[in-house]
């Protein structure tokens, strides 16, 4: 595998580290996945599409699928002020 050296702003690197931690991966893997997507190699076979779907399930709007939401969390955006 080839090695790549880049220079980026320290704040950008900190944000990337936070995002990688949230996704339970590394910044190196995020960059590799991004480049693979640019090159068109990601999503070309059914297995990678399944992996992408599972990744999206874990990173979805509701958070991790293994952590159930409370009733209050599910309906938080549906509450309106009652007068």
MODELLER restraints for C-alpha pairs under 7 A, 6 or more apart:
rsr = mdl.restraints
at = mdl.atoms
rsr.add(forms.Gaussian(group=physical.xy_distance, feature=features.Distance(at['CA:16:A'], at['CA:27:A']), mean=6.36, stdev=0.5))
rsr.add(forms.Gaussian(group=physical.xy_distance, feature=features.Distance(at['CA:17:A'], at['CA:27:A']), mean=6.05, stdev=0.5))
rsr.add(forms.Gaussian(group=physical.xy_distance, feature=features.Distance(at['CA:20:A'], at['CA:26:A']), mean=5.16, stdev=0.5))
rsr.add(forms.Gaussian(group=physical.xy_distance, feature=features.Distance(at['CA:20:A'], at['CA:27:A']), mean=5.61, stdev=0.5))
rsr.add(forms.Gaussian(group=physical.xy_distance, feature=features.Distance(at['CA:20:A'], at['CA:30:A']), mean=7.00, stdev=0.5))
rsr.add(forms.Gaussian(group=physical.xy_distance, feature=features.Distance(at['CA:23:A'], at['CA:59:A']), mean=6.71, stdev=0.5))
rsr.add(forms.Gaussian(group=physical.xy_distance, feature=features.Distance(at['CA:36:A'], at['CA:42:A']), mean=5.51, stdev=0.5))
rsr.add(forms.Gaussian(group=physical.xy_distance, feature=features.Distance(at['CA:42:A'], at['CA:48:A']), mean=6.78, stdev=0.5))
rsr.add(forms.Gaussian(group=physical.xy_distance, feature=features.Distance(at['CA:43:A'], at['CA:49:A']), mean=5.10, stdev=0.5))
rsr.add(forms.Gaussian(group=physical.xy_distance, feature=features.Distance(at['CA:57:A'], at['CA:65:A']), mean=6.87, stdev=0.5))
rsr.add(forms.Gaussian(group=physical.xy_distance, feature=features.Distance(at['CA:58:A'], at['CA:64:A']), mean=4.70, stdev=0.5))
rsr.add(forms.Gaussian(group=physical.xy_distance, feature=features.Distance(at['CA:58:A'], at['CA:65:A']), mean=5.79, stdev=0.5))
